[in-house]
Amino acid sequence: MSSGGLRDIHQRSFDELGRPLSDVTFCVVDLETTGGNRTDDLITEVGAVKVRGGEVLGTFQTLVNPGRAIPPQITILTGLSDALVARAPRIETVLPALLEFMGDTESGQTVIVGHNVGFDVAFIRAALERAQRPRLEGTIIDTVALARRLVRDEVPNCKLGTLADRLRLEHRPSHRALDDAWATADLLHFLIERASGMGVLGLDDLIALSKLAGHPQAAKLKMTADLPRSPGVYMFCGHQGQVLYVGKATNLRQRVRSYFGSDDRRKIGPMLRETQTVRHLALPDPITAEVIEQRLIAQMLPRFNRKGTRADKYCYVKLDSDEPWPRLSIVKNPAKKGIHLGPLPSRSMARLVVDALHTAVPLRRCTERLGRNFVAPTDAPVCSAAQLGVAHCPCSGTADAAEYARDVEVARRAMTGDPVIIVGRLHDTMRSLATQQRFEEAATVRDRLQALLGAVKRHRLVETLRSADRAQITIGGTTWIVEHARLVDVTQDGSATRALPVEPPDSVPLGTPLGREMIDEALVLAKFFEKHADSATATCSGDWDFPVAASDAVRHLRAS
């Protein structure tokens, strides 16, 4: 398939590509030429057959005067001689009639078909370019690729003559353009009928089928025959019905069938070998599909979903603000007291956040428990961090309580969504290091800053969604009902409320850190509503503050 054809496929809607093959108009094209070089050789004959639903809509045939001698070997092969084409029109004259016959290929009204069609399309495009006409674009289907997929084991090769003979097609090729176009049209109908047994009923399926040549699990395409071309969640299931893999899709049929083609991830082969059935849940929209996918993965922990256990790796940055001389730490689960930032995706990100805060505010770094009545011994040593001037050291009695409290407040504000002071200090540090040509250290501070900004942005998005309490958000014709940052229902215009197929996790009261198992769903929803805030209509029992970027602090985050 040509690159132009592929580009058009991606541009068109799923509905159009998914239209039944019986409704598709195919224009089967064949050319004869003076040779095989599209740059130097020229067209000597054009033949085309237009079909739809098994019926012939028309034919097109003309000789073409190439304006040069036809090589003897071509005359022997095709029977076309200089004398035969001497009075024929030049290709510049033929092109308008040919394009009119083919119809609207660019918008997908007509699909271009040929046997080794890349050869024919390349010559037509070269002729159009020489005539200074627009490039031929459209959806292109090659019967060679389809034949390799569907009948390769039944024939010695996939040449058009061999296929016509072995498959007993009505028309036989003769190296003349219209005869070969007729034979290719017969072959197309044969291959479509054969492909229907694999569940290929729509144009998108036929396009995808040509990419599956030689796939060892292609016979399992039958399992996808009943999948809709709509959003939802799919599940690859094994011998006893166990779920091997869960995924989401905007177009279920197209996404699942793609696993049998170009998806070459290492785990796909073993997964498809074990797959016995494909189950699906049709859902009203892609965002709901993403939420349900996450819930199913969290519940089932499918073996081929690497992200299935990722919540176990989540952690929090904690500031024990209720303790004397508060300090920062990384914890797996939130405590009942203190300030928590997270859950964050990994301990390494949490460590970068802690380092960013420590770089900007000199909080103590020791792990000693300092009670309210703590008095430092007179001979207590000053820790090395304090000696370097990067941390307070209350253990030695050298820290000033009021100054320490001010630094704690700066850290608290950053962890609750207002990192402006921290950002300014880290920028100053980076500039200073860069001025001293300490570029590696400056890059380290930059990485810490980026981790902090990412963590704070996640926090602000999720907390803004949680502050809405129970909200109904409408975008277009879809309304999502969200409660405590969990999707609890979704409706679409003209349809009744539809219960979600998987229950949401238990809610967490506002003011309590969000659980590790809830953060992914909350982020999916919050990012979606942030992106579409300008077009959303929302009512809620709390505060609806999307877009979050309305805050000065977050504008600073984005600018950074």
N, C-alpha and C positions, 0 to 999 in steps of 0.2 A: 504493500500500500504506500502511496506517495506521501511525502511530508505534508503537502497541501491538503490531501484528503484527511489525514489525521488531524490537522489543525481545525478543519471544518467540523469534524465529528465532535470535538471538544466544545465547539462554539454552540452547537445546537442543543435543543432541550431534550430531556430524557423522554418526554412524551412523543416527540417526533421520531427519535431513533427507535423507540419501542413500538412503533406502529406495525401492525401485522404485515408479514411479507406479501400477503395477497393484495395489499393496498399500495405496494411500492412499485413505481415505474422504473424499470431497468432499461438502460440503453447499452446494448452489447456492440462493441466497436472492434473492427479489425482493419489493419492497414497492410498494404504491400509497399515495399520501398526498394530503392536502388542498392541498399546494403544495411548494415547494422549500426552505423555511426550516425547518431542523431544530429551531429554538428555538420558533417560533410555530406551525408546521404539525404535523399529526398523521397517524398511520397509519390507512388505511382498509381495507387488505387485505394479507395475508401469504401468500406462496407459497414453497414450498421443495421441492427434489428432492435426495435423498441417493443418491449413486452410488459404486461401487467396482469397479475392473477392468472398466468398461464395462457393468456390470449395475446396474439400479435397485434400491436397497434399500428405498425408501419415498418417499412424498410427504406434504406438509403444506399445507393450504389453509384459510383462514378469512377471512371478512369481519370488519371491526373497526369498531365504532361510535366515531367520533372525539369525540363529545360536542359537536359544533358543526356548523354547516351546511357542506356541501360546495360549493365555488364552482362556478358554472355551467360555466365553461370546463373544470374537471376532470371534471364529469359528461359533457360532450361528448366529452372525450378518452378516458375510461375506461368510461363507461356506469354508473358507480357514483353512485347518488343517495341523498338523505337517507332516502327510503322504503325503499330496498334494504338499508341498513345499520342501520335503526332497531332491529331486534331482535337485531343482532349483539352479541357480547361486547365489553367495553372491553379495551384493550390490556393493562391490569394483569392481567386474567384470562387473556389469551392467552400472555403471556410465559413462564410456567412450562412450558406444553406445548411451546412453540416451542424453548426451551432444551433440554428433554428430547429432542426430536426431533433437534436439531443434534448433541447428544452432547458429548463432552469436547473442546472446542476449545482450551482453555488449555494442556493438556499436549501438544497436537498430534495427538491421536487422530483429530480431524476437522479438515479444512481448509475455511475459509469461502471461497466463490467467488461472484462476481457480476459483472454487466456495469455498469461504473461503480460498483463495489461500495462505494466510499467513501460514496456517498449512502445506501445501505441500512444500512450499519453505523452511520453517524452517527445515523440515526433510531432504530435499535434501542438504541444506547447512551443516547440522550436519554430514551427511554421507560424504560429500566432506571434511569436516574438519578432520574427523577420518581417511580418506584415504590420508590426507595431499595433497589435491588438492586445486586449487584456488577457492575462494568463487564465488558462482553464483550471477551475477549482471545483471541488465537490467531493462527495463520498465515493470511494473507489473500491471495487471488490475484484480480486484476482481469482479466477476459477482454478488456477494452478495450485494456489495455497489451499483452497477448499478441497480439491481432489486429493492432495497429499494427506489431508486430515481424515477424509471420509472413505476413500477407496484405495489407498496406497497398497494395501495388502492383497488386493484383487487383481492388480495390473503390473506388468513388468516396468512400466514407467508412466509418467503423467503427461506425455506428449498428447496433443489434441487428437491426432490421428489414432493413436493407441487407445485412448479413452473412447472415442467414437466407435471403434471396432469392438472392443471388449464389452462396452456397456450397451451396444446395439442401438446407438442413437439414430434418429430418423435421418439426419443430415450428416454427410461426411465431408471433412475438410479437403481442399484441393489446392491450397496455397493461392487461392483467389479470395479477395476480401469478403465478399458477401457470403460465399459458401462457408468460409471459416467462421463468420459471425453467426450464421445459422447453426452451425455445429456447436459453437460456444453457448448459444441460447439454449439449445437442447441439453447441453451439459449442465448449465445453471439450473434448469428445472429438475433434472435428475438429482443434483446435489442438494437442492432445497428439500426435495422429498425425502432423501436419505437423512438429512440433518434434522428433520422434524421428529424423527425417532429419538433424538437426543434432547428433545425439548427446545429446539431452535425454532421459534415461531415469530420472532420480531427481527427488525433490521439490525438492532444493536447486537443481538445474539449472533447473527450471521457475520457481522463485522468481526466480532470477537473470536468466532470459531476459527478463522483463518490464522489466528495467532497461536493456536493450540497444537500446531503440528508436532506430533511425536510425544505429547505429554503422557506419561505413563498412567495417570489417573483420569484421563479425559472421559473414559466410559462413565465415570461417576457424575458427569454433567447432568444425567437424567434426574439426579436428586434435586436439581435447581429448577426443574420445569415449572413448579407451582409457586415459585417466589415472585412476589409483586415488585413492580418498579416504583417503589415508594419507600419512605424512611422506615427504619426499624432496627431491630437487633437480630443477629443471626448466631446460631450455635452449631458448631461441628460436633457431632456425637459419635461415640465409639460403639463397639460390639454389643454392650449391654446397656446402651443408652446414656452412658456417662458423658458429661459435657467435657470436650477436649479443649475447646476454644470459644470465646465469646467476642464478638465484634459489633460495631455499629456501622450503619450505612445510610447515605442519603437515598440511594437506589439499591435496594437489597439484591435484586436479581443481578444487576451489573457488578456489584462488589463481590458477591460470592463467586460468580463465574470467573472473575479476574484471577482467583487463586489457581485456576487451571491453565493460566497463560503466562503473563509476564512477571508475576510475583515470584521472585527467586530467592526469597529469604530462606535461610538454612533450615528453619524449623518447618517450613510448609510441606516439604516432601513427606517426612515422617507423619505429620498430622493427617495429610490426605490419605496416606496408606491405611491409617487406623479408622478413618471416617467411614461410617456406615449410613448415617442419615444427617440431614441438615434441617434443623428446626429454626423457626423464626417467630418474632413478635412484631407485627406491624404497628407502627406508632405514628402519631399525627405529624411529627416534625423532627428535624435532626437534633435539636437541643434536648428534647425528651428522650430520644434514642441514646444520646450520650450519657444522660443521667441513668437510664435503666441499665445500660451496659456496665457502668461502674458498680451499680448495686449487685448485679448478677455476678460479676467478677469477685466482689467482696464476699458474697455468700458462698459461691461454688469453688473458688480458687482453682480454676481450670489449669491443667498441667501446662498447656502451651501458651498461657497468658503470663508473660514474665512480670507484668505489673500487678499480678494478682495478690502478691504479698507485700507490695511496696508500703502499705500503711504501717507495717511493722517497723519500717526504717524511719518513720517520721519522728520528729522530736521537737522540743520547745527550748527557746532561750528564756531563762527565768531570772528575774530580779527579785530577791527576797526582801521586798520593800518594808515588810512588817517587822523585820529584825533590826537590831542595832547594827550599824556599820554594814549596810546591805552590800551584796556582791552578786556577780553574774555567774550563772552556771547553765549547763545543758542537761535537760531532764527528758526522760522518755514519756512520762505522763505528767500532766499538770498537777500541782499541789493545790490544796484548798485556799492557800493564801499566796500573796505575791503577784507580781506582774509577769505575764507570759506573752511572748511573741511566737506565734506559730499556730498549728504545727507546720514545721518546715520540712522540705522533701528529704533532707539527709543531714547526717551529723556534720559532714564537711561544710555544708552551707551554714549550719548553725555555728560552727567554729569561726567561719569568716565573719559572721554577724557579731559574735562576741569580740573578735579581734578589732573589728571596726569601732565598736563602742569603747573598748579599752584604749584604742589609739586616740580617741577624741576626749574621753573623760577618765581621769586617773583613779578609778575605783580600785579597791584592794583586790589582789589576785590570790591571796592565800586562802586556804580552806578551813582555817581555825574557826571554831564556834565562839563568838564573842557575845556573852550575855549582857543584859542591861546594866549589871553591876560590875562589868569587867573593868579592872584597873591594870594597866600595863606594868610589869615589873620594871624596877629602876634600871636593871642591867639588860633589858631585852634588846637584842640587836635589831638594826634597821634592815629590812629585807632588800634584796638586790634591786628589785623593780623601783622601790622608793629611792634608793641611792642613785638610780639613773634618772629619776625625776618623772617616771611614767606612771606612778601609782602612789596613793596614800598608804601609810603603814600604821594603822591604829594599834597593831600588836605591840609596837615599840613606844606608844604614847606620843608619837610625833605628829599625828593627824589632828587637824582642827575640825571639830564636829560641825560647825556651821558651814565651813567651806565644803566639807564632805557632803552635807545635805544638799547643797546647791548642785554638786555634780550628780548626785543621785537623781535629782529632779530633771536634769538635762537628759539623762539616760531614760528615765520614765517617760518623758514626753516623746522621745524618739520611738520607744517601743509601743506607744499607744497611738502613733500615727503622725507625729509632728517632729520630723528629724532635721529641721532647718538648721539648728545650731550645730548639730553633729556634722551635717553636710558641709557647712561653712568651714569648720575646723579641719575636716579631712581634705577639702580642696586646698586650704592653706598649707597643709602638710605636704601634699603632692607638689605644689608649686615650689615650696622650699627645697624639696628633694631634687626636683628637676633642675632648679637653679644650680644646685651643687653637683649636677650631673650624676646623681645617684638614681639612675633611671629604673633599675630593677626594683629598688625599694619603693619608688613612686608607683610602679606597676602593681606591686603588692598592695599598697594602700588603695589603689583604684579598684582592684578586685574585691577588697573588703567593702568599699563603698557600694559597689554594684550589688553585692550580696545583701547589704543592709537595705538599699533602696528596693530591691526585689521583695524582701521580706515585709517591709513596711507597706508596699503597695498591695501585696496579698492581704495583709491585715486590714487595710482600709477598705478594700473591696468587699471582703467578707463581713466586716463589722457594719458596713453600710447596709448590706443586704439583711443582716440580722436585726438592724434597727427598724426595719420596716415592719417587723412582727409578722402579721398575716397580710399578704398583698396579692392583688390581682393585677397582672401586667398584660396589656393587650398590645400586640404588634401585628398589623395587618388583620387577618381574620382569626388569629390564634390568641387565646388567653391562657396564661400560666398562673396557677394558684400556688403561691409559695408561702410557707409558714416556718418561721425559725430557720431560714436558709435551706429549707428542704422543699422539693417539689412534691406537692400533695395531689395535684390534679391538673388537667389540661382540657380545654374545650376549644372547638372550632365553630365558626359561624355556620349555622344550619345543622349542628349536631348536638346531641345531648352530652352532658358531662360524662366523661369516660374514666372509669377507675383505672389507675395505673396497675400494670401486671405484677409489680414488685413493691412491697410496702417500703416507705421511707424509714431511715434509722430513727431511733428515739431522739426527741428534741433536747436541746441543751439551753437552759435559761440564759438570757442576755446578761453579760457580766461575768459569765463563767467561760473559760477557754473552750473553744470548739474542739470536739474529739477528733482523734487521728482518722477515724473511719468516716468522718463527715466532711473533711476539708475539700476533697476533690469535687464532690457534688456542689458544694457551696461556691467554689471557684468557677466551675463551669457556668453556673447560673449568673453569678455576679459579673463575670467578664462579658457574658452575652448581653445582659441588661446595660452594662456600661457602654458597650459598642453601639447598641441600638437605642440609647437613651433619648435621642432627639425625636425618634419616631414612635416612642412608647407612650401609652396612656396607662397610668397606674393609680390605684386606690389602695390604701392600706390602713391598718389600725395603729401603725407607728409613724415613723418618719421616712419619707422617700427622698433620698438625696442623690440619686443618680442624675447626671454623671458625677462621679466622685471628683473629677478634675476641676469642679467648681471651687474646690478648696485651694487657698494660696499654697498650702504646704505641698499638695500633690502636684500643682503646677511646677513647683520647684523640683519635685522628684523627676518629672518628665524632662524638664530642661537639663537635668543632670545626666 
